[in-house]
Amino acid sequence: MRQSFAKSVNCSINGLRHAVKTERNFKIQVVCGISILLLGIEAKLSKTEWCILFLTVGFVLCMELINTCIEKTMDLVHPQYSEKVKVIKDIAAGMVLLSALVSVAIGIVLFAKIWFVYFD
């Protein structure tokens, strides 16, 4: 039986709530994302820069959620320690790290103009 759209949205919101309540790294990344968005106000970003910033913050948060899903799935499928599971989890964590590093590089480009205003 197909779910209604409203029910699907509700399930999605529940998933985000669960991640915010239970996942330390997701909480940290949400706080960082909000801080960066607030910095965007100070930087007086253009519409294009805002789009880039929203996409970048959203990308990192999505990567963290994917990583969490991979980790929880692997724990469910293979609860005992496995070197193969460790490698899978490490690769997923690397995915998040790479997305965060790319977002820092994008942030440097977007916010370089306020750096030079404050530290000129």
N, C-alpha and C positions, 0 to 999 in steps of 0.2 A: 504494500500500500504506500502511496506517495505522501510525503509530508507536505503540509502547507508551507508557503514561503515564510509566513510569520513564525511558524514553529522552527524552521531551519535557522532563521535569524536568531531566535531565542537560544537555540542550542549553541550557536556560534558565540553569542554573548556569554553564555555559561562557561564555554571553553576558555575565553579570554579572562573571565573572572577567576577561574581556577588557576590559570597560569600566573596571574598577578598575585594571588594569595599564596601559592605554593612554590613558585620557582624564583629563587634568589636572583639568578642572573637576569631573568626577564624583568624583575622589579628594577634592578640596577639600570638596565637598558632603557626602560620606560622613563626613569628619572633623567637619564642622560638625554634621551630624545626630547623630553619636555624642555629641559634646560637649553638645548640647542635651538629649539623652536622659539623660545623666549629671546635668545640671542639674535635670532633672525629679525625680531622686531626692532631691536637696537641697531642692527646693521642696515635697516631700511632696504631689505632685499627687493629686487624686481619680481614681477610675477613669474618669470622663467626661473629665477633663483629659488623662489618659494616652491615651485613644482619640483625642482631638483632636490631641495631639502626634504620635502615631504616624502618623495620617493626613496631617498637615501635612508631616512629614519625608519620608514615602513619596511624597507628591504631588510635592515638589520633585525628588526623585531620579528619579521616573518622567518628569517633564518634561525633565530633562537627558538621559535615555536616548532619549526621542522626538526631541529636538533632534539628538542624535548620529546617530540613524538617518536623519533628514532630510538632514543634512549629508553623510553618507557616500553616501546614495542619489544626491543631486544631483552629487557628485563623480564617481560611477560613470556616471551618465547623461550628464553634460555636463562632461567633465574640463577643458575650456578655460574661461577666464574669461568670464563672462556677467553683465551687469548684472541680468538677470532672476533668475538663480540667486542672485546676491548678495542681492537683495530677499527671496527665499524664505528664505535662511539667516538674514538679519537678523530676519525675522518670527519664525522658530523660536527664535532667541536671545532675542528680546523675550518670547516665551512663558515661557522659563525665568526671565528677570528678573522678570516679573510674578508668577510663582509664588513666587519668593524674597521679593519685597517683601510679598506677602500673608502669607507664613509669618513674616516679621519682625513684622508687625502682630499676628498671632495669638500669637506668642511674648511680645510686650509685654503683651498681655492676660493670658496664662497666668502669666507670671512677675512681674507687678506686685506681687503679695503678698510675694515675697522681696525685691524692691527696697526696699519700705518697711520690712521687718524689718532689713535691713542698713544702710540709709542714713537711718534715722529719727532 
